[in-house]
Amino acid sequence: MLPCPVCWNNQEKNLCVLDQRLLPWEVSFIFCNTCEDVAQAIESLAVRGAPAIGVAAAYGVALGARKGKLEVERAIERLSRTRPTAVNLFWALDRMSQIAAGTEEEKLFSCLLNEAHAIREEDIAINRQIGTLGQSLLPRDGIVLTHCNAGSLATAGYGTALGVIRAAREHGKNIKVYADETRPVFQGARLTAWELLEEGFDVTVICDNMAGALMQKQAVAAVLVGADRIALNGDTANKIGTYSLAILARYHSVPFYVVAPTSTIDKEACEGSCIEIEERDGSEVREPAGHPLIPESFPVWNPAFDVIPHTLIQAIVTEKGVLTPPFLEKIIDI
């Protein structure tokens, strides 16, 4: 059984976070006692994946509530500065802010903790619904290619893109998975492959630049990816390298599917150009997995995400349905 990526420790009254920086070599946990602990866990990628970030942030606000409403405001402000692209973070913080605004001081911690619990449980239920809907897009037997990690580790449990694969197996389908390594932090190689192998799936890791050769030589049934933010027109921000994969999929006539909860839709972003792209420290490229690759003096550009134009996406799978082009009106409707 996979460890829980984000869980409330009821005995110690703190947040237990699986340290994903150490996987697959070591299963270790971080215990967050303050909002600052949670913020640092998010910034350092100990917890990552848009839905999981939202869940962790909700608990971070609850931890801040122990010191009253002023500290809740400070917690929300601090957590909002951790990861700019993942919209689930801001969605969760907004929910917590609304609860705090209507709650008396003496009930603040318990009410916000209950809301964080609700966000976590809703995420698991939503992922299962997404999986059930999304698996209908996959054949009885086939190959699926995925990028980064959109599984149990990136959510409160079950997963989005990998949730579709889990649901496909539950429906008796035989799916072989190829996982892009996903440089520079290797979430596909370290995390996706690990969690699928732990559950007995047929999974093979490939370098990011091998995806085109795979599509050329194998009959790939679909590309499945998660999302960190979806604009109203369907443009989608996901882990860097996803845009290249979408172009390859189009050239090889492979269906490209985005899988995400509706909380990943940004109602304020009309198109992809409105999405802020996080740029991370160049050390992730210079020293992958902590091992020097190029000198520190070499300049590095390290955007964490890219934007896939809606014209390259065959469907967006949400808990409220499988959306097909044109996306704008359908996204607004849900």
Contacts in CASP RR format, 6 or more apart in sequence:
PFRMAT RR
TARGET T0000
AUTHOR 0000-0000-0000
METHOD contacts of the structure
MODEL  1
MLPCPVCWNNQEKNLCVLDQRLLPWEVSFIFCNTCEDVAQAIESLAVRGA
PAIGVAAAYGVALGARKGKLEVERAIERLSRTRPTAVNLFWALDRMSQIA
AGTEEEKLFSCLLNEAHAIREEDIAINRQIGTLGQSLLPRDGIVLTHCNA
GSLATAGYGTALGVIRAAREHGKNIKVYADETRPVFQGARLTAWELLEEG
FDVTVICDNMAGALMQKQAVAAVLVGADRIALNGDTANKIGTYSLAILAR
YHSVPFYVVAPTSTIDKEACEGSCIEIEERDGSEVREPAGHPLIPESFPV
WNPAFDVIPHTLIQAIVTEKGVLTPPFLEKIIDI
2 152 0 8 1.000
2 153 0 8 1.000
2 195 0 8 1.000
2 198 0 8 1.000
2 199 0 8 1.000
3 18 0 8 1.000
3 27 0 8 1.000
3 29 0 8 1.000
4 16 0 8 1.000
4 18 0 8 1.000
4 157 0 8 1.000
5 17 0 8 1.000
5 18 0 8 1.000
5 20 0 8 1.000
5 47 0 8 1.000
5 52 0 8 1.000
5 152 0 8 1.000
5 153 0 8 1.000
5 154 0 8 1.000
5 155 0 8 1.000
5 156 0 8 1.000
5 157 0 8 1.000
6 15 0 8 1.000
6 16 0 8 1.000
6 17 0 8 1.000
6 18 0 8 1.000
6 47 0 8 1.000
6 52 0 8 1.000
6 55 0 8 1.000
6 56 0 8 1.000
6 59 0 8 1.000
6 120 0 8 1.000
6 156 0 8 1.000
7 15 0 8 1.000
7 16 0 8 1.000
8 14 0 8 1.000
8 15 0 8 1.000
8 16 0 8 1.000
8 59 0 8 1.000
8 113 0 8 1.000
8 116 0 8 1.000
8 117 0 8 1.000
8 120 0 8 1.000
9 15 0 8 1.000
9 16 0 8 1.000
9 31 0 8 1.000
12 31 0 8 1.000
14 31 0 8 1.000
14 32 0 8 1.000
14 33 0 8 1.000
14 63 0 8 1.000
15 31 0 8 1.000
15 32 0 8 1.000
15 37 0 8 1.000
15 38 0 8 1.000
15 56 0 8 1.000
15 59 0 8 1.000
15 60 0 8 1.000
15 63 0 8 1.000
16 29 0 8 1.000
16 30 0 8 1.000
16 31 0 8 1.000
16 32 0 8 1.000
17 29 0 8 1.000
17 30 0 8 1.000
17 31 0 8 1.000
17 32 0 8 1.000
17 38 0 8 1.000
17 41 0 8 1.000
17 46 0 8 1.000
17 47 0 8 1.000
17 56 0 8 1.000
18 27 0 8 1.000
18 28 0 8 1.000
18 29 0 8 1.000
18 30 0 8 1.000
18 46 0 8 1.000
18 47 0 8 1.000
18 153 0 8 1.000
19 26 0 8 1.000
19 28 0 8 1.000
19 29 0 8 1.000
19 30 0 8 1.000
19 46 0 8 1.000
20 45 0 8 1.000
20 46 0 8 1.000
20 47 0 8 1.000
20 48 0 8 1.000
20 153 0 8 1.000
20 190 0 8 1.000
20 191 0 8 1.000
21 44 0 8 1.000
21 45 0 8 1.000
21 46 0 8 1.000
22 28 0 8 1.000
23 153 0 8 1.000
23 190 0 8 1.000
23 191 0 8 1.000
23 194 0 8 1.000
24 190 0 8 1.000
24 191 0 8 1.000
24 193 0 8 1.000
24 194 0 8 1.000
30 37 0 8 1.000
30 41 0 8 1.000
30 46 0 8 1.000
31 37 0 8 1.000
32 38 0 8 1.000
32 41 0 8 1.000
32 59 0 8 1.000
32 60 0 8 1.000
32 63 0 8 1.000
33 63 0 8 1.000
34 63 0 8 1.000
34 64 0 8 1.000
35 60 0 8 1.000
35 61 0 8 1.000
35 63 0 8 1.000
35 64 0 8 1.000
35 71 0 8 1.000
35 74 0 8 1.000
35 75 0 8 1.000
35 78 0 8 1.000
35 79 0 8 1.000
36 78 0 8 1.000
37 63 0 8 1.000
38 56 0 8 1.000
38 57 0 8 1.000
38 59 0 8 1.000
38 60 0 8 1.000
38 63 0 8 1.000
38 79 0 8 1.000
39 60 0 8 1.000
39 78 0 8 1.000
39 79 0 8 1.000
39 81 0 8 1.000
39 82 0 8 1.000
40 46 0 8 1.000
41 47 0 8 1.000
41 56 0 8 1.000
42 48 0 8 1.000
42 53 0 8 1.000
42 56 0 8 1.000
42 57 0 8 1.000
42 79 0 8 1.000
42 82 0 8 1.000
42 83 0 8 1.000
42 89 0 8 1.000
43 82 0 8 1.000
43 83 0 8 1.000
45 185 0 8 1.000
47 53 0 8 1.000
47 56 0 8 1.000
48 149 0 8 1.000
48 154 0 8 1.000
48 187 0 8 1.000
49 86 0 8 1.000
49 149 0 8 1.000
49 150 0 8 1.000
49 153 0 8 1.000
49 154 0 8 1.000
49 155 0 8 1.000
49 228 0 8 1.000
50 86 0 8 1.000
50 87 0 8 1.000
50 88 0 8 1.000
50 89 0 8 1.000
50 154 0 8 1.000
50 227 0 8 1.000
50 228 0 8 1.000
50 229 0 8 1.000
50 260 0 8 1.000
50 264 0 8 1.000
51 88 0 8 1.000
51 123 0 8 1.000
51 127 0 8 1.000
51 154 0 8 1.000
51 155 0 8 1.000
51 156 0 8 1.000
51 159 0 8 1.000
51 160 0 8 1.000
51 261 0 8 1.000
51 263 0 8 1.000
51 264 0 8 1.000
52 153 0 8 1.000
52 154 0 8 1.000
52 155 0 8 1.000
52 156 0 8 1.000
53 82 0 8 1.000
53 83 0 8 1.000
53 86 0 8 1.000
53 88 0 8 1.000
53 89 0 8 1.000
54 86 0 8 1.000
54 88 0 8 1.000
54 89 0 8 1.000
54 91 0 8 1.000
54 92 0 8 1.000
54 93 0 8 1.000
54 119 0 8 1.000
55 92 0 8 1.000
55 116 0 8 1.000
55 119 0 8 1.000
55 120 0 8 1.000
55 123 0 8 1.000
55 155 0 8 1.000
55 156 0 8 1.000
57 79 0 8 1.000
57 82 0 8 1.000
57 89 0 8 1.000
57 92 0 8 1.000
57 93 0 8 1.000
57 96 0 8 1.000
58 92 0 8 1.000
58 93 0 8 1.000
58 95 0 8 1.000
58 96 0 8 1.000
58 112 0 8 1.000
58 115 0 8 1.000
58 116 0 8 1.000
58 119 0 8 1.000
58 120 0 8 1.000
59 113 0 8 1.000
59 116 0 8 1.000
60 75 0 8 1.000
60 79 0 8 1.000
60 116 0 8 1.000
61 72 0 8 1.000
61 75 0 8 1.000
61 76 0 8 1.000
61 79 0 8 1.000
61 93 0 8 1.000
61 96 0 8 1.000
61 97 0 8 1.000
61 100 0 8 1.000
61 112 0 8 1.000
61 116 0 8 1.000
62 96 0 8 1.000
62 109 0 8 1.000
62 112 0 8 1.000
62 113 0 8 1.000
62 115 0 8 1.000
62 116 0 8 1.000
63 75 0 8 1.000
64 71 0 8 1.000
64 72 0 8 1.000
64 74 0 8 1.000
64 75 0 8 1.000
65 71 0 8 1.000
65 72 0 8 1.000
65 75 0 8 1.000
65 100 0 8 1.000
65 108 0 8 1.000
65 109 0 8 1.000
65 112 0 8 1.000
65 113 0 8 1.000
66 109 0 8 1.000
68 105 0 8 1.000
68 108 0 8 1.000
69 100 0 8 1.000
69 105 0 8 1.000
69 108 0 8 1.000
72 96 0 8 1.000
72 97 0 8 1.000
72 100 0 8 1.000
72 108 0 8 1.000
72 112 0 8 1.000
76 93 0 8 1.000
76 96 0 8 1.000
76 97 0 8 1.000
79 89 0 8 1.000
79 93 0 8 1.000
80 89 0 8 1.000
80 90 0 8 1.000
80 93 0 8 1.000
82 89 0 8 1.000
83 89 0 8 1.000
83 278 0 8 1.000
84 276 0 8 1.000
84 277 0 8 1.000
84 278 0 8 1.000
85 228 0 8 1.000
85 229 0 8 1.000
85 237 0 8 1.000
85 275 0 8 1.000
85 276 0 8 1.000
85 277 0 8 1.000
85 278 0 8 1.000
85 304 0 8 1.000
85 305 0 8 1.000
86 228 0 8 1.000
86 229 0 8 1.000
87 228 0 8 1.000
87 229 0 8 1.000
87 230 0 8 1.000
87 263 0 8 1.000
87 264 0 8 1.000
87 265 0 8 1.000
87 266 0 8 1.000
88 228 0 8 1.000
88 261 0 8 1.000
88 263 0 8 1.000
88 264 0 8 1.000
91 263 0 8 1.000
92 119 0 8 1.000
92 263 0 8 1.000
95 115 0 8 1.000
95 119 0 8 1.000
96 112 0 8 1.000
96 115 0 8 1.000
96 116 0 8 1.000
99 111 0 8 1.000
99 112 0 8 1.000
99 115 0 8 1.000
100 108 0 8 1.000
100 111 0 8 1.000
100 112 0 8 1.000
103 111 0 8 1.000
103 112 0 8 1.000
120 156 0 8 1.000
121 156 0 8 1.000
123 155 0 8 1.000
123 156 0 8 1.000
123 157 0 8 1.000
123 261 0 8 1.000
124 155 0 8 1.000
124 156 0 8 1.000
124 157 0 8 1.000
124 158 0 8 1.000
126 261 0 8 1.000
126 319 0 8 1.000
127 155 0 8 1.000
127 156 0 8 1.000
127 157 0 8 1.000
127 158 0 8 1.000
127 159 0 8 1.000
127 160 0 8 1.000
127 163 0 8 1.000
127 261 0 8 1.000
127 319 0 8 1.000
128 158 0 8 1.000
128 163 0 8 1.000
128 167 0 8 1.000
129 319 0 8 1.000
130 159 0 8 1.000
130 160 0 8 1.000
130 163 0 8 1.000
130 164 0 8 1.000
130 259 0 8 1.000
130 260 0 8 1.000
130 261 0 8 1.000
130 317 0 8 1.000
130 318 0 8 1.000
130 319 0 8 1.000
131 158 0 8 1.000
131 163 0 8 1.000
131 164 0 8 1.000
131 166 0 8 1.000
131 167 0 8 1.000
131 259 0 8 1.000
131 317 0 8 1.000
132 167 0 8 1.000
133 317 0 8 1.000
133 318 0 8 1.000
133 319 0 8 1.000
133 321 0 8 1.000
133 322 0 8 1.000
134 164 0 8 1.000
134 167 0 8 1.000
134 257 0 8 1.000
134 259 0 8 1.000
134 317 0 8 1.000
134 322 0 8 1.000
135 164 0 8 1.000
135 165 0 8 1.000
135 167 0 8 1.000
135 168 0 8 1.000
135 170 0 8 1.000
135 171 0 8 1.000
135 173 0 8 1.000
136 322 0 8 1.000
137 164 0 8 1.000
137 222 0 8 1.000
137 255 0 8 1.000
137 257 0 8 1.000
137 315 0 8 1.000
137 317 0 8 1.000
137 322 0 8 1.000
138 144 0 8 1.000
138 164 0 8 1.000
138 165 0 8 1.000
138 168 0 8 1.000
138 173 0 8 1.000
138 175 0 8 1.000
138 221 0 8 1.000
138 222 0 8 1.000
139 173 0 8 1.000
139 221 0 8 1.000
140 172 0 8 1.000
140 173 0 8 1.000
140 174 0 8 1.000
141 173 0 8 1.000
141 174 0 8 1.000
141 175 0 8 1.000
142 174 0 8 1.000
142 175 0 8 1.000
142 176 0 8 1.000
142 219 0 8 1.000
142 221 0 8 1.000
143 175 0 8 1.000
143 176 0 8 1.000
143 177 0 8 1.000
143 178 0 8 1.000
143 218 0 8 1.000
143 219 0 8 1.000
143 220 0 8 1.000
143 221 0 8 1.000
144 165 0 8 1.000
144 175 0 8 1.000
144 176 0 8 1.000
144 177 0 8 1.000
144 178 0 8 1.000
144 220 0 8 1.000
144 221 0 8 1.000
144 222 0 8 1.000
144 223 0 8 1.000
144 224 0 8 1.000
145 177 0 8 1.000
145 178 0 8 1.000
145 179 0 8 1.000
145 180 0 8 1.000
145 211 0 8 1.000
145 214 0 8 1.000
145 215 0 8 1.000
145 220 0 8 1.000
145 222 0 8 1.000
145 223 0 8 1.000
145 224 0 8 1.000
145 245 0 8 1.000
145 254 0 8 1.000
146 161 0 8 1.000
146 162 0 8 1.000
146 165 0 8 1.000
146 177 0 8 1.000
146 178 0 8 1.000
146 179 0 8 1.000
146 180 0 8 1.000
146 188 0 8 1.000
146 192 0 8 1.000
146 223 0 8 1.000
146 224 0 8 1.000
146 225 0 8 1.000
147 179 0 8 1.000
147 180 0 8 1.000
147 182 0 8 1.000
147 188 0 8 1.000
147 208 0 8 1.000
147 223 0 8 1.000
147 225 0 8 1.000
147 238 0 8 1.000
147 239 0 8 1.000
147 241 0 8 1.000
147 242 0 8 1.000
147 245 0 8 1.000
148 180 0 8 1.000
148 182 0 8 1.000
148 187 0 8 1.000
148 188 0 8 1.000
148 192 0 8 1.000
148 225 0 8 1.000
148 226 0 8 1.000
148 238 0 8 1.000
148 239 0 8 1.000
148 242 0 8 1.000
149 162 0 8 1.000
149 182 0 8 1.000
149 187 0 8 1.000
149 188 0 8 1.000
149 191 0 8 1.000
149 192 0 8 1.000
149 195 0 8 1.000
150 159 0 8 1.000
150 160 0 8 1.000
150 161 0 8 1.000
150 162 0 8 1.000
150 192 0 8 1.000
150 224 0 8 1.000
150 225 0 8 1.000
150 226 0 8 1.000
150 259 0 8 1.000
151 157 0 8 1.000
151 158 0 8 1.000
151 159 0 8 1.000
151 160 0 8 1.000
151 161 0 8 1.000
151 162 0 8 1.000
151 163 0 8 1.000
151 192 0 8 1.000
151 195 0 8 1.000
152 158 0 8 1.000
152 159 0 8 1.000
152 162 0 8 1.000
152 163 0 8 1.000
152 195 0 8 1.000
153 191 0 8 1.000
153 195 0 8 1.000
154 160 0 8 1.000
154 191 0 8 1.000
158 166 0 8 1.000
159 166 0 8 1.000
160 226 0 8 1.000
160 227 0 8 1.000
160 259 0 8 1.000
160 260 0 8 1.000
160 261 0 8 1.000
161 224 0 8 1.000
161 225 0 8 1.000
161 226 0 8 1.000
161 257 0 8 1.000
161 259 0 8 1.000
162 192 0 8 1.000
162 195 0 8 1.000
162 196 0 8 1.000
162 224 0 8 1.000
163 259 0 8 1.000
164 224 0 8 1.000
164 257 0 8 1.000
164 259 0 8 1.000
164 317 0 8 1.000
165 175 0 8 1.000
165 177 0 8 1.000
165 196 0 8 1.000
165 201 0 8 1.000
165 224 0 8 1.000
166 199 0 8 1.000
168 175 0 8 1.000
169 175 0 8 1.000
169 201 0 8 1.000
175 201 0 8 1.000
175 202 0 8 1.000
176 202 0 8 1.000
176 203 0 8 1.000
176 204 0 8 1.000
177 192 0 8 1.000
177 196 0 8 1.000
177 201 0 8 1.000
177 202 0 8 1.000
177 203 0 8 1.000
177 204 0 8 1.000
178 203 0 8 1.000
178 204 0 8 1.000
178 205 0 8 1.000
178 206 0 8 1.000
178 211 0 8 1.000
178 214 0 8 1.000
178 220 0 8 1.000
179 188 0 8 1.000
179 189 0 8 1.000
179 192 0 8 1.000
179 193 0 8 1.000
179 196 0 8 1.000
179 203 0 8 1.000
179 204 0 8 1.000
179 205 0 8 1.000
179 206 0 8 1.000
180 188 0 8 1.000
180 206 0 8 1.000
180 207 0 8 1.000
180 208 0 8 1.000
180 211 0 8 1.000
180 241 0 8 1.000
180 245 0 8 1.000
181 188 0 8 1.000
181 189 0 8 1.000
181 205 0 8 1.000
181 206 0 8 1.000
181 207 0 8 1.000
181 208 0 8 1.000
182 188 0 8 1.000
182 189 0 8 1.000
182 192 0 8 1.000
182 208 0 8 1.000
182 239 0 8 1.000
182 241 0 8 1.000
183 208 0 8 1.000
183 285 0 8 1.000
183 288 0 8 1.000
184 284 0 8 1.000
184 285 0 8 1.000
184 288 0 8 1.000
184 302 0 8 1.000
185 284 0 8 1.000
185 288 0 8 1.000
186 288 0 8 1.000
186 289 0 8 1.000
187 239 0 8 1.000
188 205 0 8 1.000
189 205 0 8 1.000
192 203 0 8 1.000
193 203 0 8 1.000
193 205 0 8 1.000
196 203 0 8 1.000
197 203 0 8 1.000
206 214 0 8 1.000
208 241 0 8 1.000
208 244 0 8 1.000
211 244 0 8 1.000
211 245 0 8 1.000
211 248 0 8 1.000
212 248 0 8 1.000
212 252 0 8 1.000
214 220 0 8 1.000
215 248 0 8 1.000
215 249 0 8 1.000
215 252 0 8 1.000
215 254 0 8 1.000
216 252 0 8 1.000
220 249 0 8 1.000
220 252 0 8 1.000
220 254 0 8 1.000
221 254 0 8 1.000
221 255 0 8 1.000
222 254 0 8 1.000
222 255 0 8 1.000
222 256 0 8 1.000
222 257 0 8 1.000
223 245 0 8 1.000
223 246 0 8 1.000
223 249 0 8 1.000
223 254 0 8 1.000
223 255 0 8 1.000
223 256 0 8 1.000
223 257 0 8 1.000
224 257 0 8 1.000
224 259 0 8 1.000
225 238 0 8 1.000
225 239 0 8 1.000
225 242 0 8 1.000
225 245 0 8 1.000
225 256 0 8 1.000
225 257 0 8 1.000
225 258 0 8 1.000
225 259 0 8 1.000
226 238 0 8 1.000
226 258 0 8 1.000
226 259 0 8 1.000
226 260 0 8 1.000
227 236 0 8 1.000
227 237 0 8 1.000
227 238 0 8 1.000
227 258 0 8 1.000
227 259 0 8 1.000
227 260 0 8 1.000
227 264 0 8 1.000
227 316 0 8 1.000
228 237 0 8 1.000
228 238 0 8 1.000
228 239 0 8 1.000
228 264 0 8 1.000
228 305 0 8 1.000
229 236 0 8 1.000
229 237 0 8 1.000
229 264 0 8 1.000
229 266 0 8 1.000
229 269 0 8 1.000
229 275 0 8 1.000
230 236 0 8 1.000
230 237 0 8 1.000
230 258 0 8 1.000
230 260 0 8 1.000
230 264 0 8 1.000
230 265 0 8 1.000
230 266 0 8 1.000
230 316 0 8 1.000
230 331 0 8 1.000
231 266 0 8 1.000
231 269 0 8 1.000
231 270 0 8 1.000
231 271 0 8 1.000
231 272 0 8 1.000
231 274 0 8 1.000
231 275 0 8 1.000
231 310 0 8 1.000
232 265 0 8 1.000
232 266 0 8 1.000
232 267 0 8 1.000
232 269 0 8 1.000
232 270 0 8 1.000
232 271 0 8 1.000
232 327 0 8 1.000
232 328 0 8 1.000
232 331 0 8 1.000
232 332 0 8 1.000
233 270 0 8 1.000
233 271 0 8 1.000
233 272 0 8 1.000
233 310 0 8 1.000
233 327 0 8 1.000
233 328 0 8 1.000
233 331 0 8 1.000
234 310 0 8 1.000
234 313 0 8 1.000
234 316 0 8 1.000
234 327 0 8 1.000
234 328 0 8 1.000
234 331 0 8 1.000
235 269 0 8 1.000
235 271 0 8 1.000
235 272 0 8 1.000
235 273 0 8 1.000
235 275 0 8 1.000
235 307 0 8 1.000
235 308 0 8 1.000
235 309 0 8 1.000
235 310 0 8 1.000
236 242 0 8 1.000
236 258 0 8 1.000
236 260 0 8 1.000
236 272 0 8 1.000
236 307 0 8 1.000
236 308 0 8 1.000
236 310 0 8 1.000
236 313 0 8 1.000
236 316 0 8 1.000
237 272 0 8 1.000
237 275 0 8 1.000
237 277 0 8 1.000
237 305 0 8 1.000
237 306 0 8 1.000
237 307 0 8 1.000
237 308 0 8 1.000
238 258 0 8 1.000
238 305 0 8 1.000
238 306 0 8 1.000
238 308 0 8 1.000
239 304 0 8 1.000
239 305 0 8 1.000
239 306 0 8 1.000
240 303 0 8 1.000
240 304 0 8 1.000
240 305 0 8 1.000
240 306 0 8 1.000
241 306 0 8 1.000
242 305 0 8 1.000
242 306 0 8 1.000
242 308 0 8 1.000
243 306 0 8 1.000
243 307 0 8 1.000
243 308 0 8 1.000
244 306 0 8 1.000
245 256 0 8 1.000
246 256 0 8 1.000
246 308 0 8 1.000
246 309 0 8 1.000
246 312 0 8 1.000
246 313 0 8 1.000
247 312 0 8 1.000
248 254 0 8 1.000
249 255 0 8 1.000
249 256 0 8 1.000
249 312 0 8 1.000
250 256 0 8 1.000
250 312 0 8 1.000
255 314 0 8 1.000
255 315 0 8 1.000
256 308 0 8 1.000
256 312 0 8 1.000
256 313 0 8 1.000
256 314 0 8 1.000
257 313 0 8 1.000
257 314 0 8 1.000
257 315 0 8 1.000
257 316 0 8 1.000
257 317 0 8 1.000
258 308 0 8 1.000
258 313 0 8 1.000
258 315 0 8 1.000
258 316 0 8 1.000
258 317 0 8 1.000
259 316 0 8 1.000
259 317 0 8 1.000
260 316 0 8 1.000
260 317 0 8 1.000
260 318 0 8 1.000
261 318 0 8 1.000
261 319 0 8 1.000
262 318 0 8 1.000
262 319 0 8 1.000
262 320 0 8 1.000
262 334 0 8 1.000
265 318 0 8 1.000
265 331 0 8 1.000
265 334 0 8 1.000
266 274 0 8 1.000
266 275 0 8 1.000
268 274 0 8 1.000
269 275 0 8 1.000
272 307 0 8 1.000
272 309 0 8 1.000
273 307 0 8 1.000
275 305 0 8 1.000
275 307 0 8 1.000
277 303 0 8 1.000
277 304 0 8 1.000
277 305 0 8 1.000
277 306 0 8 1.000
277 307 0 8 1.000
278 303 0 8 1.000
278 304 0 8 1.000
278 305 0 8 1.000
279 301 0 8 1.000
279 302 0 8 1.000
279 303 0 8 1.000
279 304 0 8 1.000
280 302 0 8 1.000
280 303 0 8 1.000
280 304 0 8 1.000
281 302 0 8 1.000
282 300 0 8 1.000
282 302 0 8 1.000
284 302 0 8 1.000
285 293 0 8 1.000
285 294 0 8 1.000
285 300 0 8 1.000
285 302 0 8 1.000
286 292 0 8 1.000
286 293 0 8 1.000
286 294 0 8 1.000
286 295 0 8 1.000
286 296 0 8 1.000
286 298 0 8 1.000
286 300 0 8 1.000
287 293 0 8 1.000
294 300 0 8 1.000
310 325 0 8 1.000
310 327 0 8 1.000
311 325 0 8 1.000
313 325 0 8 1.000
313 327 0 8 1.000
314 324 0 8 1.000
314 325 0 8 1.000
315 322 0 8 1.000
315 323 0 8 1.000
315 324 0 8 1.000
316 322 0 8 1.000
316 323 0 8 1.000
316 327 0 8 1.000
316 331 0 8 1.000
317 323 0 8 1.000
318 334 0 8 1.000
320 334 0 8 1.000
321 334 0 8 1.000
323 330 0 8 1.000
323 331 0 8 1.000
323 334 0 8 1.000
324 330 0 8 1.000
END
